[in-house]
Amino acid sequence: MAGGGHIEWVYNFYAGVYDLVFNRFFESGRRRALAAMAPRPGEKILEVGVGTGACLPMFPGGVDLTGIDFSQGMLDGAYKRVREHGLKGVRLFKMDATKLDFPDDSFDAVLAAYFITTVPDPRAVVQEMKRVCRRGGRIVFVNHFMAPNVFINDIERFFAPFFWRAGWRSDLKLPDFLRMTNLKPEKVELVDRLGLWRTLYCVNHKDAAGPEEVREKTRFLPAALKRWGKRLAPLKLRK
Ligand SMILES: C[S@@+](CC[C@H](N)C(=O)[O-])C[C@H]1O[C@@H](n2cnc3c(N)ncnc32)[C@H](O)[C@@H]1O
């Protein structure tokens, strides 16, 4: 699988049009994630992969907010949003989520909105999120996970190499994600009717990571599509 450098390039490329394309589309998921987290004034909260800061105005006043992202283009959008909304108490850093430059237990809660499928190694990133979040703190995700419908699954798997080139992976299954990260969500909610996007509310027990990811094979694609898949093998996701 292409690494973080490719993803950083992609999001710098999108930065100028990201809000135009994705703001409304992702808004209800962001609101649900914030409702699940229920941030309180005085709390220290980290958003990993803050992007252009679309979630930032949704936090209540008095929250001590930190956002990190490794795309300077996306961060510039976040600075603009902070200025335009007159947000106070927001700190933004250019930082890689695989190596968070914060001491252990720095935050009461950590948010990952539409982020976890943009990293090549979600398992490692979640360990970093657990490390910087205090024990008993909240870790909340809103993200696409593979749909419960097996036919949609095969489409998601087949197009995974293309989506990865476009900046995210479409083939992460929720049970695999939970197994590899050893997260046990207290609450999982659907954001849309097809079950493509979900919010996860987890309490940080500082558990060790689970086993490395195991990929299932494509099951229902017609043979012709499978052959095409083989021809496109050089684009396939690799560890
Ligand atoms: C799909 S955007 C989501 C942005 C925002 N959370 C939202 O709700 O719109 C994913 C963001 O994660 C960032 N990102 C991906 N991998 C990262 C990493 N390893 N470290 C820091 N940021 C990363 C990208 O630059 C991008 O801004």
The ligand as a Tripos MOL2 file, in Angstrom:
@<TRIPOS>MOLECULE
LIG
   27    29     1     0     0
SMALL
NO_CHARGES

@<TRIPOS>ATOM
      1 C1        -10.8670   12.9790    4.7540 C.3       1 LIG1
      2 S1         -9.9410   14.1930    5.6030 S.3       1 LIG1
      3 C2        -10.9620   14.5010    7.0310 C.3       1 LIG1
      4 C3        -10.7560   15.8930    7.5730 C.3       1 LIG1
      5 C4        -11.7030   16.3030    8.6990 C.3       1 LIG1
      6 N1        -11.5540   15.5060    9.8720 N.3       1 LIG1
      7 C5        -13.1420   16.3290    8.2420 C.2       1 LIG1
      8 O1        -14.0280   15.9140    9.0120 O.co2     1 LIG1
      9 O2        -13.4050   16.8270    7.1380 O.co2     1 LIG1
     10 C6         -8.5940   13.2540    6.2970 C.3       1 LIG1
     11 C7         -7.4730   14.1520    6.8320 C.3       1 LIG1
     12 O3         -6.5280   13.3270    7.5200 O.3       1 LIG1
     13 C8         -5.2310   13.8220    7.2190 C.3       1 LIG1
     14 N2         -4.2660   12.7410    7.4370 N.ar      1 LIG1
     15 C9         -4.2070   11.5490    6.7950 C.ar      1 LIG1
     16 N3         -3.2120   10.8060    7.2920 N.ar      1 LIG1
     17 C10        -2.6170   11.5420    8.2730 C.ar      1 LIG1
     18 C11        -1.5360   11.3060    9.1640 C.ar      1 LIG1
     19 N4         -0.8520   10.1590    9.1480 N.pl3     1 LIG1
     20 N5         -1.2070   12.2770   10.0460 N.ar      1 LIG1
     21 C12        -1.8950   13.4470   10.0710 C.ar      1 LIG1
     22 N6         -2.9330   13.7220    9.2520 N.ar      1 LIG1
     23 C13        -3.2990   12.7850    8.3690 C.ar      1 LIG1
     24 C14        -5.3230   14.2940    5.7700 C.3       1 LIG1
     25 O4         -4.3040   15.2220    5.4660 O.3       1 LIG1
     26 C15        -6.7160   14.8980    5.7480 C.3       1 LIG1
     27 O5         -6.6820   16.2660    6.0640 O.3       1 LIG1
@<TRIPOS>BOND
     1     1     2 1
     2     2     3 1
     3     2    10 1
     4     3     4 1
     5     4     5 1
     6     5     6 1
     7     5     7 1
     8     7     8 2
     9     7     9 1
    10    10    11 1
    11    11    12 1
    12    11    26 1
    13    12    13 1
    14    13    14 1
    15    13    24 1
    16    14    15 ar
    17    14    23 ar
    18    15    16 ar
    19    16    17 ar
    20    17    18 ar
    21    17    23 ar
    22    18    19 1
    23    18    20 ar
    24    20    21 ar
    25    21    22 ar
    26    22    23 ar
    27    24    25 1
    28    24    26 1
    29    26    27 1
@<TRIPOS>SUBSTRUCTURE
     1 LIG1         1 GROUP 0 **** ****
